[in-house]
Amino acid sequence: MDLASTNYPAPWGVSLKAISGGITLLLIGIAVIGLLTGPKSNWIWILSMVVIPLGIVFITALFTVRGYALTPDTLFVKHLVWNTEIPLQGLQSIEADSNAMEGSIKTMGNGGLFSFSGSFRNKRLGAYRALATDMRRCVVLKFDQKVVVITPDKPMDFVNQVKALKDMA
């Protein structure tokens, strides 16, 4: 990542907090009940009632969107242990739109356990990729061949920064 990057946190919205908290408690509860009540020598029971629920929590937590770093050429989406790079080459437009994800259907990915990430679709944007944490802070980046939705803490500041970098004003 470029040392001259501008960083934007990715705060969690109410729906992400509720979904993540509820599902995490449910999955941990299943694992605890599985450990306390199940046959400890049956590996199928242990796998299905303990390992899989805890594995879901662990793996989805890795995909948590922590924030965004912006350089002149690249947007970095910061996860727990890696960054997703989105080159800004071919960016046609960028706008803050608090309703961008409204009416969306998840076609593949994660719909709210630590992030809203993956492939989504709605009438307004068509098919798009989301790397989001708060659906009220959407920034829509439209490229030649794709649409990406992110949710930085200050959407208008982010949009203005990208426009200044890309001379899109």
DSSP file with accessible surface (Angstrom, degrees, kcal/mol):
  #  RESIDUE AA STRUCTURE BP1 BP2  ACC     N-H-->O    O-->H-N    N-H-->O    O-->H-N    TCO  KAPPA ALPHA  PHI   PSI    X-CA   Y-CA   Z-CA
    1    1 A M              0   0  105      0, 0.0     4,-0.1     0, 0.0     2,-0.1   0.000 360.0 360.0 360.0 139.1    0.0    0.0    0.0
    2    2 A D    >   -     0   0   74      1,-0.1     3,-0.8     2,-0.1    68,-0.0  -0.341 360.0-137.7 -62.3 136.0    1.2    3.5   -0.9
    3    3 A L  T 3  S+     0   0  174      1,-0.3     2,-0.3    -2,-0.1    -1,-0.1   0.764 100.6  63.6 -67.7 -23.7    2.6    5.4    2.1
    4    4 A A  T 3  S+     0   0   77      2,-0.1    -1,-0.3     0, 0.0     2,-0.2  -0.159  79.3 133.3 -93.4  41.8    0.8    8.5    0.8
    5    5 A S    <   -     0   0   27     -3,-0.8     2,-0.5    -2,-0.3    66,-0.2  -0.574  54.0-133.0 -93.0 155.5   -2.7    7.1    1.2
    6    6 A T  E     -A   70   0A  49     64,-2.5    64,-2.9    -2,-0.2     2,-0.4  -0.932  25.7-144.8-103.6 129.4   -5.7    8.7    2.8
    7    7 A N  E     -A   69   0A  87     -2,-0.5    62,-0.2    62,-0.2    60,-0.0  -0.787  16.6-174.4-103.7 141.1   -7.5    6.4    5.2
    8    8 A Y  E     -A   68   0A  17     60,-3.2    60,-2.9    -2,-0.4    -2,-0.0  -0.986  21.5-133.5-130.9 119.3  -11.2    6.1    5.8
    9    9 A P  E     -A   67   0A  72      0, 0.0   144,-2.0     0, 0.0    58,-0.3  -0.231  11.9-134.5 -63.6 162.3  -12.7    3.9    8.6
   10   10 A A        -     0   0    8     56,-1.4    55,-0.1   142,-0.2    57,-0.0  -0.790  24.7-160.5-119.7  84.5  -15.6    1.6    7.8
   11   11 A P        -     0   0   38      0, 0.0     2,-0.4     0, 0.0   122,-0.2  -0.319  20.2-113.5 -67.8 150.0  -18.1    2.1   10.7
   12   12 A W        -     0   0   79    122,-0.1   122,-0.2     1,-0.0     2,-0.1  -0.686  26.3-139.2 -84.8 133.9  -20.7   -0.6   11.2
   13   13 A G     >  -     0   0    4    120,-2.3     4,-2.3    -2,-0.4     5,-0.2  -0.322  30.6 -98.4 -81.7 171.0  -24.4    0.3   10.7
   14   14 A V  H  > S+     0   0  126      1,-0.2     4,-2.6     2,-0.2     5,-0.2   0.904 122.2  51.0 -58.4 -44.0  -27.2   -0.8   12.9
   15   15 A S  H  > S+     0   0   51      1,-0.2     4,-2.8     2,-0.2     5,-0.3   0.904 109.9  49.2 -66.1 -38.2  -28.2   -3.7   10.7
   16   16 A L  H  > S+     0   0    0    117,-0.3     4,-2.7     2,-0.2    98,-0.4   0.922 112.0  49.0 -66.8 -41.1  -24.7   -5.0   10.5
   17   17 A K  H  X S+     0   0  128     -4,-2.3     4,-2.5     2,-0.2     5,-0.3   0.928 114.5  45.4 -61.5 -44.8  -24.3   -4.9   14.2
   18   18 A A  H  X S+     0   0   65     -4,-2.6     4,-2.5    -5,-0.2     5,-0.3   0.937 116.8  43.3 -66.3 -47.2  -27.6   -6.7   14.7
   19   19 A I  H  X S+     0   0   64     -4,-2.8     4,-2.7    -5,-0.2     5,-0.3   0.950 117.5  45.5 -64.4 -48.3  -27.0   -9.4   12.1
   20   20 A S  H  X S+     0   0    3     -4,-2.7     4,-2.2    -5,-0.3     5,-0.2   0.930 116.4  45.1 -63.2 -45.2  -23.4  -10.0   13.2
   21   21 A G  H  X S+     0   0   33     -4,-2.5     4,-2.4    -5,-0.3     5,-0.2   0.941 116.3  45.2 -63.8 -47.4  -24.2  -10.1   16.9
   22   22 A G  H  X S+     0   0   42     -4,-2.5     4,-2.3    -5,-0.3    -2,-0.2   0.933 116.7  43.1 -63.8 -47.9  -27.3  -12.3   16.5
   23   23 A I  H  X S+     0   0   66     -4,-2.7     4,-2.9    -5,-0.3     5,-0.2   0.897 113.4  52.3 -68.1 -38.8  -25.8  -14.8   14.2
   24   24 A T  H  X S+     0   0   25     -4,-2.2     4,-2.7    -5,-0.3     5,-0.3   0.944 111.4  46.5 -62.4 -46.8  -22.5  -15.0   16.1
   25   25 A L  H  X S+     0   0  130     -4,-2.4     4,-2.6    -5,-0.2    -2,-0.2   0.915 113.1  50.3 -60.8 -42.2  -24.4  -15.7   19.4
   26   26 A L  H  X S+     0   0  101     -4,-2.3     4,-2.5    -5,-0.2    -2,-0.2   0.946 112.9  45.0 -60.7 -48.3  -26.5  -18.3   17.6
   27   27 A L  H  X S+     0   0   21     -4,-2.9     4,-2.1     2,-0.2    -2,-0.2   0.902 114.9  47.0 -67.6 -39.4  -23.5  -20.1   16.1
   28   28 A I  H  X S+     0   0   72     -4,-2.7     4,-2.7    -5,-0.2    -1,-0.2   0.917 111.4  53.2 -67.4 -38.5  -21.5  -20.0   19.4
   29   29 A G  H  X S+     0   0   29     -4,-2.6     4,-2.8    -5,-0.3     5,-0.3   0.914 107.3  50.8 -61.0 -42.2  -24.6  -21.2   21.2
   30   30 A I  H  X S+     0   0   54     -4,-2.5     4,-2.8     1,-0.2    -1,-0.2   0.928 111.6  48.4 -60.7 -43.6  -25.0  -24.2   18.8
   31   31 A A  H  X S+     0   0    4     -4,-2.1     4,-2.4     2,-0.2    -2,-0.2   0.921 112.4  47.5 -64.8 -43.2  -21.3  -25.1   19.4
   32   32 A V  H  X S+     0   0   72     -4,-2.7     4,-2.6     2,-0.2     5,-0.2   0.944 114.4  45.9 -64.5 -46.5  -21.6  -24.8   23.2
   33   33 A I  H  X S+     0   0   99     -4,-2.8     4,-2.6     1,-0.2     5,-0.4   0.918 111.8  53.4 -62.2 -40.3  -24.8  -26.9   23.2
   34   34 A G  H  X S+     0   0    0     -4,-2.8     4,-1.6    15,-0.4    -1,-0.2   0.902 111.6  44.9 -61.1 -40.2  -23.2  -29.4   20.9
   35   35 A L  H  < S+     0   0   82     -4,-2.4    -1,-0.2    14,-0.2    -2,-0.2   0.897 118.0  43.1 -69.3 -40.3  -20.2  -29.8   23.2
   36   36 A L  H  < S+     0   0  129     -4,-2.6    -2,-0.2    -5,-0.2    -1,-0.2   0.811 127.0  25.3 -78.7 -30.0  -22.3  -30.1   26.3
   37   37 A T  H  < S+     0   0   97     -4,-2.6    -3,-0.2    -5,-0.2    -2,-0.2   0.648 101.5  86.7-111.1 -18.8  -25.0  -32.4   25.1
   38   38 A G  S  < S-     0   0    8     -4,-1.6     2,-0.6    -5,-0.4    -4,-0.0  -0.332  88.2 -87.5 -88.0 167.5  -23.6  -34.4   22.2
   39   39 A P    >   -     0   0   61      0, 0.0     3,-1.3     0, 0.0     7,-0.2  -0.591  34.8-154.7 -72.1 115.0  -21.6  -37.7   22.1
   40   40 A K  T 3  S+     0   0  138     -2,-0.6    -2,-0.0     1,-0.3     6,-0.0   0.681  90.4  54.7 -69.9 -14.3  -18.0  -36.5   22.4
   41   41 A S  T 3  S+     0   0  119      1,-0.1     2,-0.9     5,-0.0    -1,-0.3   0.540  84.7  92.9 -96.0  -4.7  -16.7  -39.6   20.6
   42   42 A N    <>  -     0   0   71     -3,-1.3     4,-2.2     1,-0.2     3,-0.3  -0.769  56.8-167.9 -93.5 105.6  -18.8  -39.1   17.5
   43   43 A W  H  > S+     0   0  183     -2,-0.9     4,-2.7     1,-0.2     5,-0.2   0.814  85.5  57.6 -66.8 -28.9  -16.7  -37.1   15.1
   44   44 A I  H  > S+     0   0   98      2,-0.2     4,-2.7     1,-0.2     5,-0.3   0.926 108.8  46.8 -66.6 -41.5  -19.7  -36.3   12.7
   45   45 A W  H  > S+     0   0   76     -3,-0.3     4,-2.8     2,-0.2     5,-0.4   0.944 113.8  47.3 -62.8 -48.3  -21.5  -34.7   15.7
   46   46 A I  H  X>S+     0   0   43     -4,-2.2     5,-2.2    -7,-0.2     4,-1.8   0.921 114.4  47.7 -61.4 -42.9  -18.5  -32.7   16.7
   47   47 A L  I  <>S+     0   0   75     -4,-2.7     5,-2.7     3,-0.2    -2,-0.2   0.957 119.2  37.3 -63.2 -50.3  -17.9  -31.6   13.1
   48   48 A S  I  <5S+     0   0   55     -4,-2.7    -2,-0.2    -5,-0.2    -1,-0.2   0.836 126.6  34.2 -76.3 -32.2  -21.5  -30.6   12.4
   49   49 A M  I  <5S+     0   0   50     -4,-2.8   -15,-0.4    -5,-0.3   -14,-0.2   0.620 134.6  14.6-100.8 -13.5  -22.4  -29.1   15.8
   50   50 A V  I  X5S+     0   0   14     -4,-1.8     4,-2.0    -5,-0.4     5,-0.3   0.672 124.1  42.3-124.2 -58.1  -19.0  -27.5   16.9
   51   51 A V  I  ><S+     0   0   75     -5,-2.2     4,-2.7     1,-0.2     5,-0.2   0.932 114.7  47.8 -66.0 -47.0  -16.5  -27.2   14.2
   52   52 A I  H  ><S+     0   0   84     -5,-2.7     4,-2.5    -6,-0.3     5,-0.2   0.953 113.2  46.2 -64.7 -49.5  -18.7  -25.9   11.4
   53   53 A P  H  > S+     0   0    7      0, 0.0     4,-1.7     0, 0.0    -1,-0.2   0.940 117.8  43.2 -59.5 -44.0  -20.5  -23.2   13.4
   54   54 A L  H  X S+     0   0   77     -4,-2.0     4,-2.5     1,-0.2    -2,-0.2   0.876 112.0  55.0 -68.6 -34.0  -17.3  -21.9   14.9
   55   55 A G  H  X S+     0   0   25     -4,-2.7     4,-3.0    -5,-0.3     5,-0.3   0.889 104.7  53.5 -63.7 -39.0  -15.6  -22.1   11.5
   56   56 A I  H  X S+     0   0   72     -4,-2.5     4,-2.3     2,-0.2     5,-0.3   0.936 111.0  46.3 -61.4 -45.6  -18.3  -20.0   10.0
   57   57 A V  H  X S+     0   0   23     -4,-1.7     4,-2.0    -5,-0.2    -2,-0.2   0.951 115.9  45.5 -62.2 -48.1  -17.7  -17.3   12.6
   58   58 A F  H  X S+     0   0  135     -4,-2.5     4,-1.4     2,-0.2    -2,-0.2   0.946 115.4  44.7 -62.6 -49.1  -14.0  -17.4   12.2
   59   59 A I  H  X S+     0   0   94     -4,-3.0     4,-0.7     1,-0.2     3,-0.4   0.934 114.8  46.9 -66.9 -44.2  -13.9  -17.4    8.4
   60   60 A T  H >< S+     0   0   28     -4,-2.3     3,-0.9    -5,-0.3    -1,-0.2   0.871 106.0  60.3 -67.7 -31.6  -16.5  -14.7    7.9
   61   61 A A  H >< S+     0   0   23     -4,-2.0     3,-1.7    -5,-0.3    19,-0.3   0.867  96.5  61.5 -61.6 -33.0  -14.7  -12.6   10.5
   62   62 A L  H 3< S+     0   0   44     -4,-1.4    18,-1.1    -3,-0.4    19,-0.5   0.816 100.1  55.1 -61.7 -28.4  -11.6  -12.6    8.3
   63   63 A F  T << S+     0   0   87     -3,-0.9    -1,-0.3    -4,-0.7    -2,-0.2   0.401  77.2 135.4 -87.9   3.0  -13.7  -10.9    5.6
   64   64 A T    <   -     0   0   16     -3,-1.7     2,-0.7    -4,-0.2    16,-0.4  -0.253  57.1-130.4 -50.7 132.7  -14.6   -8.0    7.9
   65   65 A V        +     0   0    0     49,-0.8    14,-0.2    67,-0.2    -1,-0.1  -0.828  30.8 174.6 -89.2 114.2  -14.2   -4.6    6.1
   66   66 A R        -     0   0  120     12,-3.5   -56,-1.4    -2,-0.7     2,-0.3   0.703  55.2 -56.3 -91.0 -28.1  -12.1   -2.5    8.5
   67   67 A G  E     -AB   9  78A   1     11,-1.1    11,-3.0   -58,-0.3     2,-0.4  -0.985  49.6 -92.8 170.7-173.2  -11.7    0.5    6.3
   68   68 A Y  E     -AB   8  77A   0    -60,-2.9   -60,-3.2    -2,-0.3     2,-0.4  -0.980  18.6-158.9-134.1 141.4  -10.5    1.9    3.0
   69   69 A A  E     -AB   7  76A   0      7,-2.6     7,-3.3    -2,-0.4     2,-0.5  -0.990  13.0-156.3-121.7 132.7   -7.2    3.5    1.9
   70   70 A L  E     +AB   6  75A   1    -64,-2.9   -64,-2.5    -2,-0.4     5,-0.2  -0.930  15.5 171.7-116.1 124.4   -7.1    5.7   -1.1
   71   71 A T        -     0   0    6      3,-2.7   -66,-0.1    -2,-0.5     3,-0.1  -0.750  52.0 -94.3-115.7 172.1   -4.0    6.4   -3.3
   72   72 A P  S    S+     0   0   52      0, 0.0     3,-0.1     0, 0.0   -67,-0.0   0.816 123.1  23.3 -57.6 -28.0   -3.9    8.2   -6.6
   73   73 A D  S    S+     0   0  109      1,-0.2    15,-3.0    14,-0.1    16,-0.5   0.581 121.8  41.1-113.6 -14.2   -4.2    5.0   -8.5
   74   74 A T  E     - C   0  87A  22     13,-0.3    -3,-2.7    14,-0.2     2,-0.5  -0.993  54.3-145.7-145.5 143.2   -5.8    2.4   -6.2
   75   75 A L  E     -BC  70  86A   0     11,-2.8    11,-2.9    -2,-0.4     2,-0.5  -0.942  22.9-158.3-102.3 125.9   -8.5    1.9   -3.6
   76   76 A F  E     -BC  69  85A  13     -7,-3.3    -7,-2.6    -2,-0.5     2,-0.7  -0.937   4.6-154.4-106.3 125.0   -7.5   -0.6   -0.9
   77   77 A V  E     -BC  68  84A   0      7,-3.0     7,-2.7    -2,-0.5     2,-0.6  -0.901  19.5-141.2 -97.2 117.6  -10.3   -2.3    1.0
   78   78 A K  E     +BC  67  83A  37    -11,-3.0   -12,-3.5    -2,-0.7   -11,-1.1  -0.721  25.0 175.0 -89.4 119.7   -8.8   -3.3    4.4
   79   79 A H        -     0   0    4      3,-2.7   -16,-0.2    -2,-0.6   -14,-0.2  -0.401  50.4 -84.5-103.1-172.1   -9.8   -6.6    5.8
   80   80 A L  S    S+     0   0   79    -18,-1.1   -17,-0.1   -16,-0.4   -18,-0.1   0.912 120.2   6.5 -65.2 -43.5   -8.4   -8.2    9.0
   81   81 A V  S    S+     0   0  106    -19,-0.5     2,-0.3     1,-0.1    -1,-0.2   0.356 129.6  26.9-125.9   5.1   -5.4   -9.9    7.4
   82   82 A W        -     0   0   90    -20,-0.2    -3,-2.7    -5,-0.0     2,-0.4  -0.964  65.7-122.7-154.5 171.4   -5.3   -8.7    3.8
   83   83 A N  E     -C   78   0A  62     -2,-0.3     2,-0.5    -5,-0.2    -5,-0.2  -0.964  15.5-140.0-120.4 139.5   -6.3   -5.8    1.5
   84   84 A T  E     -C   77   0A  22     -7,-2.7    -7,-3.0    -2,-0.4     2,-0.5  -0.877  22.5-144.3 -94.7 126.0   -8.4   -6.0   -1.6
   85   85 A E  E     -C   76   0A 125     -2,-0.5    -9,-0.2    -9,-0.2   -11,-0.0  -0.808  17.8-176.4 -95.2 130.4   -7.0   -3.8   -4.4
   86   86 A I  E     -C   75   0A   1    -11,-2.9   -11,-2.8    -2,-0.5     2,-0.1  -0.932  21.5-141.7-123.3 100.9   -9.4   -2.0   -6.7
   87   87 A P  E     -C   74   0A  67      0, 0.0   -13,-0.3     0, 0.0   -14,-0.1  -0.394   3.6-144.8 -61.5 139.6   -7.5   -0.1   -9.4
   88   88 A L    >   +     0   0    1    -15,-3.0     3,-1.8    -2,-0.1   -14,-0.2   0.444  61.0 121.2 -87.7   1.2   -9.1    3.3  -10.2
   89   89 A Q  T 3  S+     0   0  172    -16,-0.5     3,-0.1     1,-0.3   -16,-0.0  -0.415  77.1  22.6 -63.0 133.4   -8.2    3.1  -13.8
   90   90 A G  T 3  S+     0   0   26      1,-0.3    54,-0.7    -2,-0.1     2,-0.4   0.527  81.5 157.1  85.9   6.3  -11.3    3.2  -15.9
   91   91 A L  E <   +D  143   0B  23     -3,-1.8    -1,-0.3    52,-0.2    52,-0.3  -0.498  14.6 177.2 -66.6 121.5  -13.4    5.0  -13.2
   92   92 A Q  E     -     0   0B 120     50,-3.1     2,-0.3    -2,-0.4    51,-0.2   0.803  59.8  -6.1 -96.1 -37.2  -16.2    6.7  -15.0
   93   93 A S  E     -D  142   0B  45     49,-1.7    49,-2.7     2,-0.0    -1,-0.3  -0.992  51.0-164.1-156.3 159.6  -18.1    8.2  -12.1
   94   94 A I  E     +D  141   0B   7     -2,-0.3     2,-0.3    47,-0.2    47,-0.2  -0.989  17.3 164.7-146.3 137.2  -18.3    8.3   -8.3
   95   95 A E  E     -D  140   0B  87     45,-1.7    45,-3.1    -2,-0.3     2,-0.5  -0.993  36.8-120.8-152.8 148.1  -21.2    9.4   -6.1
   96   96 A A  E     +D  139   0B  33     -2,-0.3     2,-0.3    43,-0.2    43,-0.2  -0.777  37.5 169.6 -84.3 130.9  -22.4    9.3   -2.5
   97   97 A D    >   -     0   0   22     41,-2.6     3,-1.9    -2,-0.5     4,-0.3  -0.791  24.1-166.4-149.3 100.5  -25.8    7.6   -2.4
   98   98 A S  T 3  S+     0   0   68     -2,-0.3     3,-0.2     1,-0.3    39,-0.1   0.645  93.7  47.2 -66.5 -11.1  -27.3    6.6    0.9
   99   99 A N  T >  S+     0   0   77      1,-0.1     3,-1.4    39,-0.1    -1,-0.3   0.244  76.0 112.4-110.1  12.3  -29.9    4.5   -0.9
  100  100 A A  T <  S+     0   0    0     -3,-1.9    25,-0.2     1,-0.3    -1,-0.1   0.847  81.4  42.0 -58.2 -37.2  -27.6    2.7   -3.4
  101  101 A M  T >  S+     0   0    9     34,-0.4     3,-1.8    -4,-0.3    -1,-0.3   0.474  83.8 129.2 -92.0   1.2  -28.1   -0.7   -1.8
  102  102 A E  T <  S+     0   0  134     -3,-1.4    22,-0.3     1,-0.3    -3,-0.1  -0.274  78.4  10.1 -59.0 133.3  -31.9   -0.4   -1.3
  103  103 A G  T 3  S+     0   0   67      1,-0.2    -1,-0.3    19,-0.1    20,-0.2   0.656  94.2 157.5  73.1  17.4  -33.8   -3.3   -2.7
  104  104 A S    <   -     0   0   35     -3,-1.8     2,-0.4    18,-0.1    18,-0.2  -0.426  31.5-153.6 -79.1 149.5  -30.7   -5.3   -3.3
  105  105 A I  E     -E  121   0B 118     16,-2.7    16,-1.7    -2,-0.1     2,-0.5  -0.981  19.3-127.0-118.6 130.5  -30.6   -9.1   -3.6
  106  106 A K  E     +E  120   0B 103     -2,-0.4    14,-0.3    14,-0.2     3,-0.1  -0.655  26.6 178.1 -75.9 124.5  -27.4  -10.9   -2.7
  107  107 A T  E    S-     0   0B  85     12,-2.6     2,-0.2    -2,-0.5    13,-0.2   0.712  72.4  -8.3 -98.9 -26.0  -26.4  -13.2   -5.7
  108  108 A M  E    S+E  119   0B 137     11,-1.9    11,-3.3     2,-0.0    -1,-0.4  -0.815 106.3  36.9-168.0 128.6  -23.2  -14.5   -4.1
  109  109 A G  E    S-E  118   0B  45      9,-0.3     2,-0.5    -2,-0.2     9,-0.2  -0.938  89.7 -26.2 135.0-151.6  -21.4  -13.5   -0.9
  110  110 A N  E     -E  117   0B  28      7,-3.4     7,-1.8    -2,-0.3    -2,-0.0  -0.904  38.2-166.0-113.3 122.6  -22.0  -12.4    2.6
  111  111 A G  E    S-E  116   0B  32     -2,-0.5     5,-0.2     5,-0.2     3,-0.1  -0.013  76.6 -33.4-100.4  29.0  -25.2  -10.6    3.5
  112  112 A G  S    S+     0   0    0      3,-1.3     2,-1.1     1,-0.2   -92,-0.2   0.535  87.5 124.1 140.2   6.6  -24.4   -9.2    6.9
  113  113 A L  S    S-     0   0   15      2,-0.5    -1,-0.2     1,-0.2   -96,-0.1  -0.795 108.6 -31.8 -95.1  93.4  -22.1  -11.4    9.0
  114  114 A F  S    S+     0   0   28     -2,-1.1   -49,-0.8   -98,-0.4     2,-0.3   0.259 138.0   9.8  78.4 -10.1  -19.3   -8.9    9.8
  115  115 A S        -     0   0    0    -51,-0.2    -3,-1.3   -99,-0.1     2,-0.7  -0.946  69.3-115.2-175.0 165.4  -19.8   -7.2    6.4
  116  116 A F  E     +EF 111 132B   6     16,-3.0    16,-2.7    -2,-0.3     2,-0.4  -0.941  59.5 151.2-108.3  98.8  -22.0   -6.9    3.3
  117  117 A S  E     +EF 110 131B  12     -7,-1.8    -7,-3.4    -2,-0.7     2,-0.3  -0.995  23.7  41.6-139.9 141.3  -19.6   -8.2    0.7
  118  118 A G  E    S-EF 109 130B  19     12,-2.0    12,-2.7    -2,-0.4     2,-0.5  -0.908  92.6 -18.2 130.6-154.3  -19.9  -10.0   -2.5
  119  119 A S  E     +EF 108 129B  49    -11,-3.3   -12,-2.6    -2,-0.3   -11,-1.9  -0.781  60.9 167.7 -97.7 130.6  -22.1   -9.8   -5.6
  120  120 A F  E     -EF 106 128B  13      8,-3.0     8,-2.7    -2,-0.5     2,-0.3  -0.834  15.9-156.6-132.5 169.9  -25.5   -8.0   -5.3
  121  121 A R  E     +EF 105 127B 131    -16,-1.7   -16,-2.7    -2,-0.3     2,-0.3  -0.991  16.0 160.1-150.8 140.1  -28.1   -6.8   -7.7
  122  122 A N  E  >  - F   0 126B  11      4,-1.3     4,-2.0    -2,-0.3   -18,-0.1  -0.946  49.6-102.0-149.6 172.1  -30.8   -4.1   -7.7
  123  123 A K  T  4 S+     0   0  216     -2,-0.3     4,-0.1   -20,-0.2   -20,-0.1   0.869 116.0  47.7 -64.0 -37.6  -32.9   -2.2  -10.2
  124  124 A R  T  4 S+     0   0  124    -22,-0.3    -1,-0.2     1,-0.2   -23,-0.1   0.916 126.5  20.7 -73.3 -45.7  -30.9    1.0   -9.9
  125  125 A L  T  4 S-     0   0   20      1,-0.3     2,-0.2   -25,-0.2    -2,-0.2   0.621  88.2-150.6 -99.3 -17.0  -27.3   -0.3  -10.1
  126  126 A G  E  <  -F  122   0B  21     -4,-2.0    -4,-1.3     2,-0.0    -1,-0.3  -0.557  66.9  -1.4  74.3-144.3  -27.8   -3.6  -11.8
  127  127 A A  E    S+F  121   0B  57     -6,-0.2     2,-0.3    -2,-0.2    -6,-0.2  -0.591  82.5 160.3 -79.1 136.5  -25.1   -6.1  -10.8
  128  128 A Y  E     -F  120   0B  10     -8,-2.7    -8,-3.0    -2,-0.3     2,-0.5  -0.979  38.8-119.1-152.0 163.8  -22.5   -4.7   -8.5
  129  129 A R  E     -Fg 119 148B  97     18,-2.6    20,-2.9    -2,-0.3     2,-0.4  -0.913  28.1-158.6-106.0 130.9  -19.9   -5.7   -6.0
  130  130 A A  E     +Fg 118 149B   0    -12,-2.7   -12,-2.0    -2,-0.5    20,-0.2  -0.906  24.2 171.8-112.2 139.6  -20.3   -4.6   -2.4
  131  131 A L  E     +Fg 117 150B   5     18,-2.5    20,-0.7    -2,-0.4     2,-0.3  -0.685  44.1 143.2-135.7  75.5  -17.5   -4.2    0.2
  132  132 A A  E     +F  116   0B   0    -16,-2.7   -16,-3.0    18,-0.2   -67,-0.2  -0.799  43.7 177.3-130.6 159.1  -19.7   -2.5    2.8
  133  133 A T  S    S+     0   0    0     -2,-0.3  -120,-2.3     1,-0.2     2,-0.3   0.491  83.2  35.5-131.6 -20.7  -20.5   -2.1    6.5
  134  134 A D    >   -     0   0   18   -122,-0.2     3,-2.4   -18,-0.1    -1,-0.2  -0.866  61.2-158.0-143.0 105.0  -23.2    0.6    6.7
  135  135 A M  G >  S+     0   0   61     -2,-0.3     3,-0.5     1,-0.3   -34,-0.4   0.604  91.3  63.7 -64.4  -8.8  -25.8    0.8    4.0
  136  136 A R  G 3  S+     0   0  205      1,-0.2    -1,-0.3   -37,-0.1   -38,-0.1   0.438  99.0  54.6 -90.6  -1.4  -26.5    4.5    4.8
  137  137 A R  G <  S+     0   0   82     -3,-2.4    -1,-0.2   -39,-0.1    -2,-0.1  -0.057  78.2 158.4-119.1  31.3  -23.0    5.5    3.8
  138  138 A C    <   -     0   0    1     -3,-0.5   -41,-2.6   -41,-0.2     2,-0.4  -0.284  23.3-170.6 -67.5 138.9  -22.7    4.1    0.3
  139  139 A V  E     -DH  96 150B   0     11,-2.6    11,-2.1   -43,-0.2     2,-0.6  -1.000  14.0-150.4-122.5 126.8  -20.3    5.4   -2.3
  140  140 A V  E     -DH  95 149B   1    -45,-3.1   -45,-1.7    -2,-0.4     2,-0.6  -0.883   9.0-168.2-104.3 120.4  -20.9    4.1   -5.8
  141  141 A L  E     -DH  94 148B   0      7,-3.2     7,-2.7    -2,-0.6     2,-0.6  -0.948   6.5-161.6-107.8 118.9  -17.9    3.7   -8.1
  142  142 A K  E     +DH  93 147B  68    -49,-2.7   -50,-3.1    -2,-0.6   -49,-1.7  -0.913  12.7 178.9-106.4 122.4  -18.8    3.0  -11.7
  143  143 A F  E     -D   91   0B  14      3,-3.2   -52,-0.2    -2,-0.6   -53,-0.1  -0.542  46.3 -90.2-108.5 178.4  -16.1    1.6  -13.9
  144  144 A D  S    S+     0   0   98    -54,-0.7   -54,-0.1     1,-0.2   -53,-0.1   0.908 122.8  12.2 -55.2 -45.8  -16.1    0.6  -17.6
  145  145 A Q  S    S+     0   0  182      1,-0.1     2,-0.3   -55,-0.0    -1,-0.2   0.341 127.1  33.7-118.9   2.4  -17.1   -3.0  -16.8
  146  146 A K        -     0   0   91      2,-0.0    -3,-3.2   -18,-0.0     2,-0.4  -0.984  56.7-136.9-155.1 165.2  -18.2   -3.0  -13.2
  147  147 A V  E     - H   0 142B  23     -2,-0.3   -18,-2.6    -5,-0.2     2,-0.4  -0.992  20.3-167.9-127.1 134.5  -19.9   -1.2  -10.3
  148  148 A V  E     -gH 129 141B   1     -7,-2.7    -7,-3.2    -2,-0.4     2,-0.5  -0.983   4.9-160.0-125.3 136.3  -18.4   -1.2   -6.8
  149  149 A V  E     +gH 130 140B   0    -20,-2.9   -18,-2.5    -2,-0.4     2,-0.3  -0.974  17.0 168.5-118.0 127.5  -20.2    0.0   -3.6
  150  150 A I  E     -gH 131 139B   0    -11,-2.1   -11,-2.6    -2,-0.5   -18,-0.2  -0.817  26.6-141.3-127.2 171.2  -18.2    0.9   -0.5
  151  151 A T        +     0   0    0    -20,-0.7   -13,-0.2    -2,-0.3   -18,-0.1  -0.556  22.3 177.6-138.6  73.5  -19.1    2.6    2.8
  152  152 A P        -     0   0    0      0, 0.0  -142,-0.2     0, 0.0   -85,-0.0  -0.321  42.9-109.7 -71.1 161.0  -16.5    4.9    4.2
  153  153 A D  S    S+     0   0   38   -144,-2.0  -143,-0.1     1,-0.3  -145,-0.0   0.835 114.2  33.9 -63.0 -32.6  -17.2    6.9    7.3
  154  154 A K  S  > S-     0   0  116   -145,-0.2     4,-2.4     1,-0.2    -1,-0.3  -0.759  71.8-179.3-124.5  84.0  -17.4   10.3    5.4
  155  155 A P  H  > S+     0   0   27      0, 0.0     4,-2.7     0, 0.0     5,-0.2   0.883  80.6  47.7 -54.4 -45.5  -18.9    9.5    2.0
  156  156 A M  H  > S+     0   0  103      1,-0.2     4,-2.8     2,-0.2     5,-0.2   0.899 111.3  51.0 -67.2 -37.6  -18.8   13.0    0.6
  157  157 A D  H  > S+     0   0   84      2,-0.2     4,-2.4     1,-0.2    -1,-0.2   0.918 111.7  48.9 -61.9 -42.3  -15.1   13.5    1.7
  158  158 A F  H  X S+     0   0    0     -4,-2.4     4,-2.6     2,-0.2     5,-0.2   0.944 111.9  47.9 -61.8 -48.6  -14.2   10.3    0.0
  159  159 A V  H  X S+     0   0    2     -4,-2.7     4,-2.7     1,-0.2     5,-0.2   0.936 113.1  48.0 -58.4 -47.1  -16.0   11.3   -3.2
  160  160 A N  H  X S+     0   0   86     -4,-2.8     4,-2.2     1,-0.2    -1,-0.2   0.888 110.6  52.0 -63.7 -36.6  -14.4   14.7   -3.2
  161  161 A Q  H  X S+     0   0   64     -4,-2.4     4,-2.4    -5,-0.2    -1,-0.2   0.928 111.5  46.1 -65.0 -44.8  -10.9   13.1   -2.6
  162  162 A V  H  X S+     0   0    0     -4,-2.6     4,-2.9     2,-0.2    -2,-0.2   0.940 112.2  50.9 -64.7 -43.6  -11.3   10.7   -5.5
  163  163 A K  H  X>S+     0   0   70     -4,-2.7     5,-2.3     1,-0.2     4,-0.7   0.903 111.3  48.4 -61.7 -38.7  -12.6   13.5   -7.8
  164  164 A A  H  <5S+     0   0   75     -4,-2.2     3,-0.4    -5,-0.2    -1,-0.2   0.924 114.0  46.4 -66.9 -41.0   -9.6   15.6   -6.9
  165  165 A L  H  <5S+     0   0   58     -4,-2.4    -2,-0.2     1,-0.2    -1,-0.2   0.879 121.5  36.3 -67.3 -37.8   -7.2   12.7   -7.5
  166  166 A K  H  <5S-     0   0   64     -4,-2.9    -1,-0.2    -5,-0.2    -2,-0.2   0.374 105.9-124.0 -98.1   2.9   -8.8   11.8  -10.8
  167  167 A D  T  <5 +     0   0  147     -4,-0.7    -3,-0.2    -3,-0.4    -4,-0.1   0.933  65.2 140.1  53.2  50.3   -9.5   15.4  -11.8
  168  168 A M      <       0   0   55     -5,-2.3    -4,-0.1    -6,-0.2    -1,-0.1   0.313 360.0 360.0-102.8   3.0  -13.2   14.4  -12.3
  169  169 A A              0   0  122     -6,-0.6    -5,-0.1    -9,-0.1    -9,-0.0   0.916 360.0 360.0 -62.8 360.0  -14.6   17.7  -10.8
